[in-house]
Amino acid sequence: MSLTVATPLAGVIGGRTASALESAFDLKTVGDLLHHYPRRYARRGELTALDQLMEEHATVFAEVASVREVPNRTRGGSRLEVVVTDGSAKLSITFFNKISYHRRRLRPGAQGLFAGRVGSFRGQFQLTHPEYVLVAAPGDEPDPEATAAFARNLIPVYPATSTLPSWRIAKSIDVVFEGLVIEDDLLPDLVRAEHGLLELGEALRRIHHPDTDEDYQTARERLKFDEAFVLQAVLAQRRNRTAHLPAVKRIEVSGGLLSRFDAALPFDLTAGQHEVSAAVFADLARAHPMHRLLQGEVGSGKTVVALRAMLAVVDAGGQAALLAPTEVLAQQHVRTIRKLLGPLAEGGLLGGSSDGTRVALLTGSATAATRRAALLDVISGAAGIVVGTHALLEDRVQFNDLGLVVVDEQHRFGVEQRAALAAKSGDGSRPHVLVMTATPIPRTVAMTVFGDLEISTLRELPAGRAEITTHVVAPLEAPAHLDRVWTRIREEAAKGGRSYIVCPRIGGTGVEDEAEPGDAETDEEAKRAPLAVLDVYESLVAGPLAGLRVAALHGRLAADEKDDLLRRFAAAPGEGDYIDVLVCTTVVEVGVDVGQAVVMAVLDADRFGVSQLHQLRGRVGRSGLPGLCLLVTEARADSPARERLAAVAATTDGFELARIDLAARKEGDVLGAAQSGRRTSLRLLSVLRDESVIIAAREAATALLATDPELAAHPELARAVAELGGDQAAAFLERS
């Protein structure tokens, strides 16, 4: 029977095995199975290093060292205890059933693959009732269950489960290869030849049945390129289609709001801000929608660049909407924009500029009267700039002429939410879109995850940003150092400086207690619950910070309460009910800009991600005052958590920290497969390590789509693109 990659597995390898493959790995077709690649290769004569095992499901290649039958102490009968070795370490294997059968097969000197869940007993690793297949010892007949794969020098070891061992997967692949016919190669011949890559059929044979190391290495090169090429083709097709959507040109107007804003700025724009603004203005002047990602270091001035773009659109007769993920951030943006614009943000109002505009705020917690007034300003066009949370997406929110959508912290919004806002332009055209992120993105990740966006980067910090010093504080190792944290906060308060104290969760009783949303990491070594804002607040005001003005800020507070606390925290010393210290969750992680803030103390810092800590650190040192970041942890000195904290303390380069952070994550998490619950489409390609492959694939895919935008001449590639483009996991790649 001839098989193609689309042939269902159930009719080829038997219903039971096919069902197990689908249940465990979502493998449904011959093509799915062929792309279930070996995790590694066991080399005949090179046994598995048993001292590197962990308590998880594992397949080991080892030699039987001893076999003995031992009477059970508490029940009748006996058990078989087998010890296997790699020559240095040993692994205990126990069988309680079929004792005679296993004793007859497992003789000292026999080598084989043993698969099962590794457990521990009395400090020693062990397997209980593992599945196994033997490779014949010298002079013996081959094991009847062994397949042709075990006659080779390199034995493929596949990702497997307790009920579906590696060798059963290998046997299924052998069956598939017997009738396989590959009619079409998704990689065009010219592309394959240009990059010196194998044909698909040969690459699949070599990765599953390699004779040499070079075999599987050249196979991986070809199959990596396939993954990069299909993904980049999806993104190139998306870019092409976006380029043909209609949009209203928003051409920069001389002498308008933008010119007056620039003239009144109390600081000079950086070279990077000028460069990015020029690119944005060029995009806005085109008749198809801008889709640009603006990334930059914490405090690099992204908000000013976005505001200049919004003013240019208002000058051209349109409106701009800024979508923020939280009410705290939305309110912070409104305060910042109104402060920067001054009278220009009060168009038509008493004391405002007669030819200015208005800045409206729309959030879910706004009062009915405030909401009505804002909605009227939005639909009439009186509000040229509209800032809001998810409330902006509601049907009742209608714009007069929406020309630009700015999405802040874009990763917190889904595709449907961004599309809903973009659809509010009303005349069939699409608004221009600028998405911003304060988490720097390594180049290869940007080309992969955000490959359908033009990317601008701000690296240069504006003048006036002071140096931030970071220290790791370990109270279990040096208790006096924690006392010094509180002393330093008191010293800064005496000089008018403000301090943040961040905790992983809120605390309290009678309410479900969860950490604020973020990328906090769970420290598996932790013996106690994470520190909570409400508990820490109580202990500090009654103890080391007694006498200071301390407040607690977290996500359970009403929006107006949060806004009031931030206003008081930013107030000058002696100005009413100002606040010295804010004990808070990560609600202050992004966008909060308090010039007097000089200390950021993060408690249980090991429970936060690297990028999140960098964001929190960026809340201090913003107005020329030197910043101090203190990462307080109980993690052991030799733990991975301490390594992360040491990396944060060692550099303030957000791009370097982003690479460190992403390198510690699983590839699927980087691409968003975890968000969709589906397996990632990338099995071999690493967006962190395979930069040259991704660049080459991007260039090749872009060139191909330029001549064949719908891939009419490449049906197999078109099928792969449609499959990835329609997969839920690919929704994370959608940035339009």
Order of alpha helices (4+ residues) and beta strands (2+ residues): alpha-alpha-alpha-beta-beta-beta-beta-alpha-beta-beta-beta-beta-beta-alpha-alpha-alpha-alpha-alpha-alpha-beta-alpha-beta-alpha-beta-alpha-beta-beta-alpha-beta-alpha-beta-beta-alpha-beta-alpha-beta-alpha-beta-beta-alpha-beta-alpha-alpha-alpha-alpha-alpha-alpha
